[in-house]
């Protein structure tokens, strides 16, 4: 039996936890990119979502996915 599971494979009870985790990751990206605090980063994320007329979680997921794709392409500095 495999003991390790990704957050997406957890029971439905943790769906809210997964959303909070993804939003926290996305706000962290904005904090690092713009040098702002966590409240300003969440406000920026919410504004982006509002401008696109999409839920915050969808914008956050897209942002995190884009970052993961960049990492998987190997942003090496050889």
C-alpha positions in Angstrom: 0.0 0.0 0.0 1.3 3.4 -0.9 1.2 5.7 2.2 2.0 8.9 0.3 -0.9 10.8 -1.3 -1.1 14.2 -2.9 -3.5 16.7 -1.5 -5.9 16.1 -4.4 -6.4 12.5 -3.3 -7.5 13.3 0.2 -11.2 12.8 1.3 -13.9 15.3 0.5 -13.6 16.8 4.0 -10.3 18.4 3.0 -11.7 20.1 -0.1 -11.8 23.4 1.9 -8.3 22.8 3.1 -7.1 22.2 -0.5 -8.7 25.5 -1.6 -7.1 27.4 1.3 -3.7 25.8 0.5 -3.9 26.7 -3.2 -5.0 30.3 -2.4 -2.1 30.6 0.1 0.3 29.4 -2.6 -1.0 31.9 -5.0 -0.8 34.8 -2.5 2.8 33.6 -1.8 3.6 34.0 -5.5 2.2 37.5 -5.5 4.1 38.4 -2.3 7.4 37.2 -3.8 6.7 38.8 -7.2 5.5 42.3 -6.0 7.0 42.6 -2.5 3.7 43.1 -0.9 2.2 41.8 2.3 -0.3 38.9 2.5 -3.4 41.1 2.8 -2.4 43.1 -0.3 -1.6 39.9 -2.1 -5.0 38.4 -1.4 -6.6 41.7 -2.4 -4.7 41.6 -5.7 -5.7 37.9 -6.3 -9.4 38.8 -5.6 -9.2 41.8 -8.0 -7.7 39.6 -10.7 -10.5 37.2 -10.2 -13.1 39.9 -10.3 -11.7 41.5 -13.5 -11.9 38.0 -15.1 -15.3 37.3 -13.6 -13.9 34.0 -12.2 -13.8 32.5 -8.7 -10.7 33.3 -6.7 -9.9 29.6 -6.4 -9.8 29.2 -10.2 -7.4 32.1 -10.7 -5.3 30.8 -7.8 -5.2 27.2 -9.3 -4.2 28.6 -12.7 -1.4 30.7 -11.1 0.0 27.7 -9.1 -0.3 25.4 -12.1 1.6 27.8 -14.2 4.4 28.0 -11.6 4.5 24.2 -11.3 4.8 24.0 -15.1 7.7 26.4 -15.1 9.4 24.4 -12.4 8.9 21.1 -14.3 10.4 22.6 -17.5 13.6 23.0 -15.5 14.3 26.6 -14.8 18.0 25.8 -14.4 20.8 28.4 -14.5 23.5 26.2 -16.0 
